[in-house]
Amino acid sequence: MKHENVQVCDPSSGTVVISISVIIPAFNRAGIIREALSSVHAQTRSPLETIVIDDASADGTADVAEREGARVIRLEQNRGAAAARNEGIRAARGDAIALLDSDDYWEPHHLATVASLLERHPEAAAAGTAVRFVGTKSGVWKGRIPEGPPTVAAFYILRSSDNTLDVEQFGQTGDDPTIVADWDGDGKADPAVYRDSANGAQSYFYYRPSANPTVNLTSVQWGLTGDRAMPGDFDGDGRADTAVFRPATGIWYISFSTRGASRADYWGLATDKFVPGDYDGDGRNDLAVFRNGIWYIKQSSDGQAAYFQWGLATDKPVPADYDGDGRTDAAVYRNGTWYIRLSSGGTAAGDFGLSTDIPVSGAYVK
């Protein structure tokens, strides 16, 4: 949920009180939008308004939403979910914007929880909660999208430059979306998926280069059935390289984006958690794994092994450059607390999240 400047305060406590506009884009959702709207009506903290943006539906979605008490904006032409959301945001009167998909629903305390966070931290621009997927095995990337057939997938992107939402259809059900990276070297992340092959055939890396919008798809053949995608800039040219770990052999296979060369290296076990990153600060990713609380790193700067204890076997590793010195820091997430081993020296710890949350740092962990 995103909010702007707020003027109203609770006189008894002096706490800022925000008003909330709920935005729901919908296209041909007459059969299911009631559940989403019912979850809004059931909130323990009521919103100022609920706006449904009917994206030129042909099934009476707008009529259903109006009967359920929503304010409806009707678009004459189908423009897609991102454009519909932005229309709703522009029409909203609340201090804060709460986005809800027409095929999702909220738990009763959702608005109260996120609004309370924003009121306690008026300096924050946004607040969010964990997501619980019901009846699906997809992750935060949607392995299918409501508007498309079962095989169509999409990235839902909140752009930091202008706070607008964009939906990019890319990939298909069953792909691995955790390989998003800067594949073309323009300094921006590109939508990307890894598609594991079947029957022993070669696997593929697919990405859409942001540097050249006229190119819809680039594919690179790399890996076999059962390999795990391990993208990273292993040659230091500013572009992600195609890389996989083969559990059957314990070998990393890396294809460099610049030199046209490849590398094969033993590092890690199939049961490890993989945490590649630039731990030595030479501008190239190092091979690294997390095993039973110990970090094992093969440094690209000198080829030497480094290892140290940080965390417990049950922790979730969340490596990233937390101190901004250009080197990846070892970090773990445990029951809502982040424990960070700073490469610049010292340690840090902070509480953020719940024990049931999925931590997201500046690096993806396999």
C-alpha positions in Angstrom: 0.0 0.0 0.0 1.4 3.4 -1.0 0.5 6.7 0.6 1.1 10.4 0.0 1.0 13.5 2.4 -1.5 13.1 5.2 -3.2 15.9 7.1 -5.6 14.2 9.6 -4.5 13.3 13.2 -6.2 11.5 16.0 -6.5 14.2 18.7 -6.4 11.7 21.6 -3.0 10.3 20.5 -1.6 12.7 18.0 -1.1 9.8 15.6 -1.5 10.4 11.9 -4.7 8.8 10.5 -4.8 8.0 6.9 -7.7 7.3 4.5 -7.5 4.4 2.1 -8.7 4.0 -1.5 -9.0 0.4 -2.6 -8.2 -0.1 -6.3 -9.4 -3.2 -8.2 -8.8 -3.6 -11.9 -11.2 -6.2 -13.5 -11.8 -7.7 -17.0 -14.6 -10.2 -17.4 -14.7 -11.0 -13.7 -18.5 -11.0 -13.1 -18.3 -14.6 -11.7 -15.6 -14.0 -9.1 -15.2 -10.3 -8.2 -17.8 -10.6 -5.4 -15.3 -12.6 -3.3 -12.7 -9.8 -3.7 -15.3 -7.1 -2.8 -16.7 -9.1 0.1 -13.2 -9.3 1.6 -13.0 -5.5 1.4 -16.4 -5.2 3.1 -15.2 -7.5 5.9 -12.1 -5.4 6.8 -11.9 -4.4 10.4 -10.8 -1.0 9.2 -13.0 0.3 6.4 -11.6 2.1 3.4 -12.7 5.6 2.3 -13.7 4.1 -1.1 -13.5 1.0 -3.2 -12.9 1.7 -6.9 -13.3 -1.0 -9.6 -11.9 -0.2 -13.0 -13.8 -2.2 -15.5 -11.4 -2.8 -18.4 -14.0 -3.0 -21.1 -15.6 -6.2 -19.9 -18.3 -8.0 -21.8 -19.8 -10.0 -19.0 -21.4 -7.4 -16.8 -18.5 -7.1 -14.4 -19.3 -3.4 -13.8 -22.9 -4.1 -12.9 -21.9 -6.7 -10.4 -19.3 -4.3 -8.8 -21.9 -1.5 -8.6 -24.4 -3.8 -6.9 -21.7 -4.7 -4.4 -21.3 -1.0 -3.5 -18.1 -0.2 -5.4 -17.4 3.0 -7.3 -17.0 1.9 -10.9 -14.8 3.5 -13.7 -15.7 2.0 -17.1 -13.0 2.0 -19.8 -14.2 2.0 -23.4 -11.3 -0.1 -24.6 -9.4 -2.9 -23.0 -6.1 -1.5 -21.9 -4.7 -4.1 -19.6 -4.4 -4.4 -15.9 -1.5 -2.0 -15.4 -3.3 0.8 -17.3 -6.5 0.1 -15.4 -4.8 0.3 -12.0 -3.2 3.7 -13.0 -6.6 5.0 -13.9 -7.9 4.0 -10.5 -4.9 5.6 -8.8 -5.5 8.9 -10.6 -9.2 8.9 -9.6 -8.5 8.0 -5.9 -9.3 10.4 -3.1 -7.6 8.6 -0.2 -4.3 9.3 1.4 -3.2 5.8 0.7 -3.7 3.4 -2.2 -4.4 -0.3 -1.6 -4.2 -2.5 -4.6 -6.3 -5.7 -4.9 -6.5 -8.1 -7.8 -10.0 -9.2 -8.8 -9.2 -12.8 -8.3 -7.6 -12.3 -4.8 -9.0 -11.6 -1.4 -7.7 -10.1 1.8 -7.8 -11.4 5.4 -10.0 -9.2 7.6 -7.1 -7.4 9.3 -5.2 -6.6 6.1 -6.0 -2.9 5.8 -5.7 -2.3 9.6 -2.3 -3.9 9.6 -0.7 -2.0 6.7 -2.4 1.3 7.6 -1.1 1.0 11.2 2.4 0.5 9.8 2.2 3.7 7.7 0.7 5.7 10.5 3.5 4.7 12.9 6.1 5.4 10.2 4.9 8.5 8.3 8.3 8.7 6.6 7.6 5.4 4.7 6.3 5.5 1.2 4.8 2.0 1.2 3.9 -1.0 3.3 3.1 -4.6 2.5 2.4 -8.0 4.0 3.1 -11.6 3.2 1.1 -13.4 0.4 -0.6 -16.7 0.9 -1.2 -18.7 -2.3 -4.4 -20.8 -2.3 -4.7 -23.7 -4.7 -1.5 -22.9 -6.6 2.2 -23.7 -6.5 3.3 -20.5 -8.2 5.4 -17.9 -6.4 5.4 -14.1 -6.4 5.8 -14.4 -10.2 2.4 -15.5 -11.5 2.8 -18.8 -13.4 -0.5 -18.0 -15.1 -2.4 -14.8 -15.4 -6.2 -14.4 -15.1 -6.5 -12.8 -18.5 -4.7 -15.5 -20.4 -4.7 -19.2 -21.0 -3.2 -21.6 -18.3 0.2 -21.6 -20.0 0.6 -17.8 -20.0 2.7 -16.2 -17.2 3.6 -12.6 -16.4 5.8 -10.3 -14.3 4.0 -7.7 -12.2 6.3 -4.8 -11.9 6.1 -1.7 -9.7 8.4 0.8 -11.3 10.4 2.9 -8.8 10.8 5.8 -11.3 7.2 6.8 -11.3 5.4 4.3 -9.0 3.3 2.9 -11.8 2.4 -0.8 -12.2 3.2 -2.7 -15.3 2.4 -6.3 -16.3 4.7 -8.0 -18.8 3.6 -11.3 -20.2 6.7 -13.5 -20.3 7.3 -17.2 -19.9 4.9 -20.0 -19.2 3.7 -22.2 -16.4 6.5 -24.2 -14.9 9.3 -21.8 -15.7 11.8 -20.6 -13.1 11.5 -16.8 -12.8 14.3 -16.2 -10.3 16.9 -15.5 -13.0 15.8 -11.8 -13.5 19.0 -9.9 -14.0 20.7 -7.3 -16.2 21.3 -9.5 -19.2 22.0 -6.8 -21.8 24.3 -4.5 -19.7 22.1 -1.4 -19.7 21.9 -1.2 -15.9 18.2 -2.3 -15.8 16.8 -5.7 -14.8 15.3 -7.7 -17.7 12.3 -10.1 -17.5 13.8 -13.6 -17.7 12.9 -17.2 -17.1 14.8 -20.6 -17.1 13.0 -23.4 -18.7 14.1 -26.9 -17.6 14.0 -29.4 -20.4 12.4 -32.8 -20.5 13.7 -36.2 -21.4 17.4 -35.2 -21.2 17.2 -32.4 -23.8 18.9 -29.0 -23.4 17.4 -26.3 -21.2 17.0 -22.7 -22.1 17.5 -19.2 -20.6 14.9 -16.7 -22.0 15.1 -12.9 -21.5 13.6 -9.8 -23.0 16.4 -7.1 -23.4 15.3 -3.7 -22.0 18.1 -2.0 -24.0 16.4 -3.0 -27.3 12.6 -3.0 -27.0 12.2 -4.1 -30.6 13.6 -7.5 -29.6 10.8 -9.4 -27.9 12.8 -12.5 -26.9 16.4 -13.7 -26.7 17.1 -17.4 -25.9 20.3 -19.1 -24.9 20.6 -22.9 -24.8 22.4 -23.9 -21.6 21.9 -26.7 -19.1 20.2 -30.2 -19.0 17.2 -31.7 -17.3 17.5 -31.3 -13.5 20.1 -28.5 -13.6 19.6 -25.5 -11.4 19.9 -22.0 -12.9 22.6 -19.9 -11.2 22.7 -16.5 -13.0 25.3 -14.0 -12.1 28.0 -11.8 -13.6 30.9 -14.2 -13.3 33.2 -12.5 -15.9 32.7 -8.9 -14.6 31.4 -7.3 -17.8 28.2 -5.9 -16.3 26.0 -8.6 -17.9 24.5 -11.7 -16.4 26.0 -15.0 -17.6 24.1 -18.2 -18.2 25.1 -20.7 -15.5 23.8 -23.9 -14.0 24.6 -26.2 -11.1 24.3 -29.9 -11.9 23.3 -31.8 -8.7 24.3 -35.2 -10.2 28.0 -34.1 -10.5 28.3 -31.1 -8.2 29.6 -29.0 -11.1 28.9 -25.4 -12.0 28.7 -24.9 -15.8 29.1 -21.2 -16.7 29.0 -19.6 -20.2 30.6 -16.1 -20.2 28.7 -13.4 -22.0 31.8 -11.5 -23.2 34.6 -13.9 -24.1 32.4 -16.6 -25.5 34.3 -19.0 -23.3 32.9 -21.4 -20.7 33.9 -22.7 -17.3 33.2 -25.9 -15.3 34.0 -26.0 -11.6 33.3 -28.3 -8.7 31.7 -26.4 -5.7 29.0 -27.5 -3.4 26.5 -30.4 -2.8 23.1 -30.9 -4.1 21.6 -30.3 -0.6 23.3 -26.9 -0.2 21.6 -23.6 -0.5 23.3 -21.6 -3.3 24.3 -18.0 -2.5 26.6 -16.7 -5.4 27.7 -13.1 -5.0 30.7 -10.8 -5.2 32.1 -11.5 -1.8 35.7 -10.3 -2.6 34.7 -7.1 -4.4 36.4 -7.7 -7.7 33.3 -7.1 -9.8 32.7 -10.8 -10.5 30.4 -13.3 -8.8 32.0 -16.0 -6.7 30.7 -19.5 -6.4 29.2 -19.8 -2.9 27.0 -22.2 -0.9 25.4 -22.2 2.6 25.6 -25.5 4.4 24.5 -26.1 8.0 25.3 -22.5 9.1 28.7 -22.3 7.2 29.4 -20.2 4.1 31.7 -21.8 1.6 33.0 -19.3 -1.0 35.4 -19.8 -4.0 36.8 -16.4 -4.6 37.0 -15.2 -8.2 39.9 -12.8 -7.4 42.4 -15.5 -6.5 40.6 -18.9 -6.8 41.1 -19.5 -3.1 38.5 -21.0 -0.8 37.0 -19.0 2.1 34.6 -20.3 4.7 33.1 -19.0 7.9 30.3 -19.7 10.3 27.3 -17.4 10.2 23.8 -18.5 11.0 22.1 -21.8 11.9 21.3 -24.7 9.6 17.6 -23.8 9.7 18.2 -20.1 8.8 17.3 -18.6 5.4 20.4 -17.1 3.8 19.7 -13.5 2.4 23.1 -12.3 1.0 23.3 -8.7 -0.4 25.5 -5.7 -0.2 24.0 -4.2 2.9 26.8 -1.7 3.8 27.3 -0.4 0.2 31.0 -1.3 -0.1 30.6 -3.2 -3.3 31.0 -6.6 -1.6 28.3 -9.1 -0.8 27.6 -9.6 2.9 26.6 -12.9 4.4 23.2 -12.6 6.1 20.5 -14.8 7.4 16.8 -14.4 8.3 15.5 -16.1 11.4 12.0 -15.7 12.9 11.6 -12.1 11.8 15.2 -11.0 12.5 17.9 -10.2 10.0 21.5 -11.1 11.1 24.1 -9.5 8.9 27.9 -10.1 8.8 29.2 -6.8 7.3 32.1 -7.1 4.9 33.3 -3.6 6.0 33.6 -4.9 9.6 31.3 -5.7 12.4 27.8 -7.1 12.4 24.2 -5.8 12.3 20.8 -7.2 13.3 17.3 -5.8 12.8 13.7 -6.9 13.2 11.6 -6.8 10.1 8.9 -9.3 9.2 7.2 -12.3 10.8 8.5 -15.8 11.2 6.0 -16.9 8.5 7.2 -14.3 6.0 9.4 -15.0 3.0 12.5 -12.7 3.2 13.5 -10.9 0.1 16.9 -9.3 -0.1 19.0 -7.9 -2.9 19.9 -11.4 -4.1 17.8 -14.5 -5.0 18.7 -17.7 -3.2 18.3 -21.1 -4.7 
